[in-house]
Amino acid sequence: MSIVEKLARERRSRLAAERLLEQKKRELFAANSQLSRHARSLSDQIVEQRQGLELARCEAESLKDQNSQVLHDLERANCEAEVAQRQLWEAIETIEDGFAVFDAAARLVTANRAYLDLFGAGGVALGDPYLKVLAVLAEGVADLEGEDVQDWCHEMIERLGRDVIEPTVVLLRDGRHIRFLDRRGEAGDLVSMALDITEAMQREAELEEARERAEAANRAKSAFLANMSHEIRTPMNGVVGMAELLCETALTEEQKLFAETIKSSGEALLVIINDVLDYSKIEAEKMRLYPEPFDLERCLHEVMLLLQPKAREKGLKLLVDFDLFLPTRYIADPGRVRQILTNLIGNAVKFTADGHVLARVVGIERTDHSYDLHVSIEDTGIGIAPDHVDLIFGEFNQVEDQSTRKFEGTGLGLPITRQLVRLMGGTIWVDSEPGQGSCFGFKVNFAPAEPTGAAMHPDRPVLLKRALIVDDVQINRVILERQLETYGLEVTNCRTPAEALEALAAGPAFEVILTDHDMPEIDGPDLAARIRAAGVTVPILLLSSRPDAAADRTADMTAVMQKPILRSQLLKVLLELSYPAKAAEIVPVAAAEPLGGDGRTMRVLAAEDNRTNRLVFRKMVAGFDIELRFAGNGRETVELWRSFRPDMIFMDISMPEMDGREAARAIRAIETERGLPAVPIVALTAHAMDGDRVSILDSGIDHCLTKPLKKAVIAAKIAEHCPATARPAVPIPSGRPG
Ligand code: ADP
């Protein structure tokens, strides 16, 4: 081998060795760096673990703190609980009432001294079962007032089993009354309170006794007032009656003023006495209702008529709106309904200076065919402030105080009205706004006294087709229009006579004209004259609140009708106009009925024991064409009835020997026995006490008039009963149409 070869081989082995070295170096480096990475991660882990250890140590430290805080809190809570328990227990011990707790197994686990003391020394101890507690109570402590011990314990145990445990009162032998109040807790334990209510029971008994005494005294007072006012009425009737007669005699102006003052003061006094009488009767629980059939619409109109003069003085319009689809006749106490209406409408007129008072009646039929009637009285008067509204139904409450009073009144009207409405099973209310007006309303339920709807369904139809209404008050026109429309008439409304004349000239043919009486500028009669002057012959009805004032100006009128217009009267006139064959029967509504022939004198018998009253009666009928006899008691009345054969009898009720009722019964008995016609008997009575009216009518008397007597009422009754064979007994009022 050559050197060169040797060298080359050597160089190759050196190169190979160098390459190997290089490789090992690289491997060593890699192993080194892995080692150092490993070492780094190891030291990281160590650092991390050391930190974790530190954290755990901190946490352990803080837990230790917390633990001691909790221990501290617990200790404090324990202390507080102990204090609270002690306070509670002291409180329970301090109260005079007994307090005890029984556990779910009905053993006494807690009881205060008051509770344990109930059972006497050694009677009951903690740990005793409820049954033992009951037994001790029943056998030695409680006064069972004769009840069997077993029964009593049984009842007491049964009581605890109920869902709601009612309190029970146990009378102890020492006279105390203990009320046991028991309640079940959620865990089944029973909390029991024993309250000593002896004093409260005594107070209650005393109060009850005092209340009874006060009520008895109040009833006695009311009965006394009722009797007194009743007694006062009788002589007052004499005063008022005589004053009325005195006014009709020839007097100087001054004397006339005196007499009129006596009369009006007497009447005012009677109103007050009547209020007191009514109120005390209600208070003394003597007020009774006497229901009978009556016409509500007529009653309402009559009240309006009575108040018409007062309203007229002030220029107030009185309006009635009675629902056309309601019956008008109902069964109720007419006198009391009238009183309610008089009070409410009277107040409305009293407290209204101008504008109107509107009485509205609406209602609905119930399934039992009775009617729920709503009656409201609306005025445009002074109104009532909200803070007074609740008070006015109270006794003697008036909005005005005494010093500023300008309205008369007793303050009893509304309380009486409310009581009457309540007595009828109804309710009353008021809406009012000061300065705007008030609306009083009441609701009652009345049974109708006629086949329902009869009043609205005449047996023959109204044949008139077109009507003309002339009235300056819109609400009047509306009401009248509604009434006419139900009878099938087409209505043209005019606000003024001028409008009416235009309508007549321009429009279609009317078959009836209804005109108001009082209107500004041209009044009703003037309008009628102008209509006739224009050659129009249509029937004209004058609707007037004072027919007397139109008496000598009715030539152009077919009829004069008193306002407010009664529906049945309107219907009657419309029917008469529809069937002219009957035209002869048309009588102006306000006119007196034509009276009998030219025969004998009508005979009137008056039974009256009181001399003053006789004098009053004699004077009242002084101008009448009658033969009058007096009887001083019931017996004389029956005798005179036989011998004198009167055409009618006025009968006082309370008379000596035989009273008016007995006399009437005797007369009726003889009439029946002999088949004689019944003589009309009219009772004259100062009796306003309840029961009287019924017993009076039961005795066979036909009518009841209450004193003070009114000449006009007596005259009407005499005229009503004047027989056809006698001369007219009562002069036909002069100046009236007819
Ligand atoms: P009075 O006899 O005073 O009228 P009431 O009991 O009838 O007694 O009425 C009580 C009070 O209620 C009246 O004094 C009046 O202040 C008030 N009042 C009643 N009705 C009306 C009304 N329509 N408008 C305004 N105030 C009224």
Boltz pocket constraint, residues with backbone or C-beta under 6 A from the ligand:
constraints:
  - pocket:
      binder: B
      contacts: [[A, 343], [A, 344], [A, 347], [A, 348], [A, 349], [A, 351], [A, 379], [A, 381], [A, 382], [A, 383], [A, 384], [A, 392], [A, 394], [A, 397], [A, 398], [A, 399], [A, 400], [A, 407], [A, 408], [A, 409], [A, 410], [A, 411], [A, 412], [A, 413], [A, 414], [A, 415], [A, 438]]
      max_distance: 6.0
